[in-house]
């Protein structure tokens, strides 16, 4: 493996430019068009594809959506191969909103300061996308021998993975895939799934001065909340998968939003809670839904029953055998750059599971900073983005590239 030369200043400048495009989920077109132009400037072949939303939404395996959208585009950037095989690098360009708190730099600043690129999406995961783009450009410029490598730049990862799903429906002829999500340079070979839910608790309204005449939906919800906490303890007891067992909390259950009541002097007759439940590695999402619904029913037997509906994307779990040749190959590339490489699991859902579901061995590896994803003052270290570019290039050109990786 030859260590490619990466232009760190150009990489940082490109990442800043991409961050300055506010590609909130459902609004990714401008970011993908910019990447297509930049790929052409770097001498790479890029193809923008607009997918048939109606057909995708009618597909029996449609992965779900949460954000409104009127169009879905993906971009494929191809490095032609001189060796057998076909590899994929997949990264999403959609980002969550900026939030309501003030940022040190603006959320869309793309500022380069103190060795970091700042702004929403810098770490999750525009840094990974730009690293992969520059890796392909460096391989092309250096004349490296590689199989064909396709960088898929996708939309809609944050709300279910419809972009990657659409791209794979169109073309899934890959021997292996690398996804440069922020992992702290650990190789993620297994990740949990995640499902979002909304529950409605009914009560009986009354004047607060005679509250015993009513039934507070808030009081009724307290038992439900305790049951959700007990359910979290249950699904995290005796975790079977070794990579997930090492995590402090492999399968979180969280309530992120509660709304109840209309007037301080009234007994609230309705409470709505929204949250997320982890899906264990290898577990059918339908079973995860049924288990949570059973936990809620067991906590509250009053009438009318607590209503639970499932919203947003369906993130199943994903896993690749740590002994697979592709895992060893990426691990060698990480070790060559960082000196060591560890295997790990992740408690969050990702596009990885869509590749694994099609039998494509897939791992995730990327920069540090996952704790800054979706947070105020999101930023990514420039030297780590450059290191990631070299890792992507290294995985593509290891001598074992001459052999199939399936």
N, C-alpha and C positions, 0 to 999 in steps of 0.2 A: 504494500500500500504506500503510495506517495502522498505526503502531506501537502495538500493544495494551499495555494496562497490566496488569502481572502483580504480584500481591501476594506479594512475596518471602518475607515472614515466614510467611504461610499455606502457601506452597509448601514451605518448609523444615520446618514442623511436620508437614505431611502425609507428607513423605518420611521423617522420623524415625519416624512411626507405622508406616509400611509396612515399614521396615527392622526394626522390633521384632517383626515376624511372621516366624518362621524358616521360610521357604518353600523348603526344600531340595528339589531335583528329586524329584518323586513325591509331594510334600506341599504342593501349592500352593493348596488349596481356601480356607484361611482368608485368604490374601492377596487372592485374587480376590474373595471375598465382601466384604472390607473395601473394595476398590476400587469394587465395585458400589454399596455404601452411600454412599461418598464422592461418586461420580458423581451419584447422585440428589440429594444435598445441594447440589451445584453446579448443579442444574437440568438435568442431562443424562440422556438415556435410556440405561440400561444393561441388557444381557441376558446372563445367565449360561447357558451351554449345557454339558450333560454329554454327552460323545460316546460312541459305541459302541466300546469298546476292542477287542472281538473282531473287529468288522468292519474296523477300522483295521489290526489286526495281520494280517488276511488279505488286505489290499490289495496288489496287485503292486508298488506304488511305496512301500510302507511304509518310512519313512526310518530305521528302527532305533531301538532303545532300549538303555539300559544300567542305569538305576536302576529298582528295583522300584516298581510302582504298581498300585493297584486301581481308580483312577478318573482320568479326564482331563476337565478343564473349561477352557473359554475364556470370556472376557468381551468383548463388543463394546459400546463406548460411542459413541453416534451424535450428531453435530451435524447437524441437518437443513440442507439446502442451499437457497440462493436462486438459485444459478447452475447451469448445466449441469455435469455431471461427477460423479465419485465418487472420492474419494481415501481412502487407507488410511495410518494410522500404526500400526506394529506394534512391540510391545515385550514382552519376556519377564519374568516375575516369579519364575521359579525361579532358585535360587542354589546354588553349591557349598557344601560343609561349611565349618566354621570353622577346621579344622586343629588342630594340637596345640600351637602356640606361644601364649604369653600376648599379649593385645591391650592396648593403652593404655586403650581403652574396651572394654567387652564386645563380642563380635562381633554381638550382637543389641541393642546399646544404643540405636541411633538418636540418639546424643548429638549435640547442636549445640554446636560448640566451635571458636573461632578461625576462623569463616567456613566451616566444613565440617560436613556431616552424616557421622557415622561409623557403620560397621557393614557386615556382609556384605551385598552386593548394592547398596550405595549408589551405586557407579559402574557396576556390571554387573548389571542395568541399571535398577534401580528409579528412579534419578534421571531417566532418560530417560522412563520411563512416567509419573511424576508431572509432569514438564515438559509432556508431551503432554496429560495430563488438564487441567492448568491452562491450556494454550493453548486448548483447546476451550472451557473455561469463560469465558475472557477474550473469545474471539470471540463467544460467545453474549451475554455481558453488554454488549459494545460494539455489538451489532447489525451486525456486519460481514457483507458480502456474500461468500459462499463457496459452492463446490459442497458436496455432502454430504461430511462427513469422518467416517470410522469409525476409532476407536482400538481395535485388537485387542490385548488383554492375554492373553498365551499362556503355557502351561506347557511344560516338557520341551525347551526350547531347548538346554540344556547337554548333553543326551545324545542329540541327533539331530534335534530340531525337530518332534516329533510334534504338539505343540500348534498350531503354525502350519499344518502339513500338514492337520490335522483342520479347522481354521477355513476353510482355502481349499477343502477338499472340500465344505464346506457352502455357501460363498459366496465366489466369486472375481471378482465383477463390479466390479473396480477399474480405474480409468484409470492409476493410478500409486500408488507406495508410498514412504514415508519410514520408515526404521528408526533410532531415536535411540540406537544403540550408541555407546560412548565412542571417538571418533575424533580427539580433539584439534581438533575443528571442521573437519577436512579432509573433503571429500566423497569417500566410498568408492564408486567405480563398478565395481570388480572385486575379488573376494576369492578366495583359494585355498579348496580343499576340504580335508578331513581325514578320514583313516580310521584306526581303531585296530586293533591286532593283538596276538596272543599267540603266542609261539613256544615250543616245547619241544625241548630238546636232550638226547639220551640219552647216557649213559656206561656204565661198568661198575664196579660197586662193588668195593672191596678195602680191606684194612687199610692205614692210612697208612704203616706201617712197611715194607710191600712194595708201595708204590704202583704200581710198574711192572707189577704183575699186573693192575691196573685201567686204566680210561680215564676221566679226569676230564671230566665234562660242562662244567666251568668252562673247562678248557683248550680244549676243542672250541669253546666259544662265542666265544673271543677272535677267531677268524677271521670268525665271523658278524658280530660287532660292527664289525670293520674294514670288512666288505662293506657294512654299513648306512651307515657314514660315506662310503664311496665312492659309494654310491647317492645320497646327499644331494648330493654334489658334482656328480654327473651330471645330476640333474633341475634343478639351479640353474645349469647352464651354458647360455649363449645363450638366456636367458629372452626369449620373444617379446613378451609383453604389456607395453606401455610403462609402465603404472601399476605392474605387479609388478616390472619390471626395476629400478625406482628403489629398491626395498627392499633392505636389507642381506642378508636371507635370505628370499626369497619363499616357499620350499617346504621347511620344516624336516622332518627325520627325527629322531626322538628316542626313546630308550629310557628310560622313566620308572620302571621297576620290574624288579628281578632277584631271583629267589629260588633258592637252590641249597643242597644239603647238609643233613644231619641231625645230624652229629657231627663234631667237629674232628679226630678220628683216623680218619676214614673218607674214602675217595675218593668224591666225590659222583657218583651215577649219574643225576642228573636236574637240569636247570636250566630254569627258566621265565622268559622275558623278555616284557615288555609295553611297547608303544610306539605311536607315531603317525607317519604319513607324510602329507606334503602332497600334494594333488591339484592339478595345474597347471590354470590357467584354460583351459576348453574341453576338458579331458581327461576321458574316460569313467572313472569310478571303477573299473570292471572292469579297465581297462588299467593303472591305477595299482597295483591289487592284483597283477596278473600280473607287473609289472616288479619289484616288491619281492620276490615269491616267487622270481623268476629270479635276483635278486641273492643271495638266501640260498642257493639251490641251487648257484650258481657258487662260493660260498665254501667249501662243505663237501659232499664226495661220499661220506662215510662212511655206513655202514648201522648202525642204521636212520636214515633221513633226518631232518633237522630238520623238525618239524611246524609249520606256520603256519596259524592260524585267525584269522578276522576277527570282531571283537567290537564292541559299541556301535553308534552311529549311523553312517549313511552321509552325510557332508557332501560333496556335490558342490561344484564352484566356481560362481560366479555373476558375471555382468557385465551392465552397461547401457552403451550407446553414450554416451560423454561429450558428443556433439553433440545428444543427445535433448533436446527442449524441457523435459522435466521436470527434467533435470539442470541446465539453465540457470536454471530457475525456482527451484530450491532454492539454487543457487549465488548468485543475486541476493539471496535472503533472508539467507543467511549473510553476504554482503558488506555488506548494509545494517546488520547488527548488529555485525559484527566488523571491518569496514573492508576486508577482503580475503577471498578464498575460494580454496582450492587443491584440485585433484583428486589422488586417491591410490588405491593398492591396499592390501589388507590380507592378511596371511599366515594369517589364521584363518578357520574356517568360520562361517557364520551363517545365520539364517533367510532372508536376502536371496535365496539361490539358489532357494528354494521359490517365491517370487514370480516371479523371472526365468524359471523353468522353465515358467510359465504365460503368459509373454509380457507380464507386468506390469512396466513400467520401474520400477526400484527403486534408491534410493541410501541410504547410511547416513551419518549425521552426528550427532555428539553431543559431549559434554564431553571434557576431557582426563582422564587417569587410567587408561588401559588397563593401565599397568604395575602398578596397585594391584588390578586385578581378580584374584580368586582368591588374593589375598595377605593376610597379616596386616596389621591396621590399614587395611583398605580404607576409603576416604572419598572424598567428592566436594565440590567447591567450590559453595557455594550460589549465588554470583553467576553461575557458569557454567550451573547448572541453570535459573536465571531467564532467562539469555540464550538457552538452548536453547528454552525455552517460547516466547519471542518469535520465534525462527527458525521453529519449527513453525507458529505463527500466520501469520507472514509468507508462508511457502510456500503456505499454504492460501488466502490472499486477494490474491495478486498480481493486477494487472489482467488478465494473460493467462489467469486462471482461466476467463474466458468462452469460451476456445477449448479444444477437446480437446487432451489432452497425449499421447495415444498417437502 
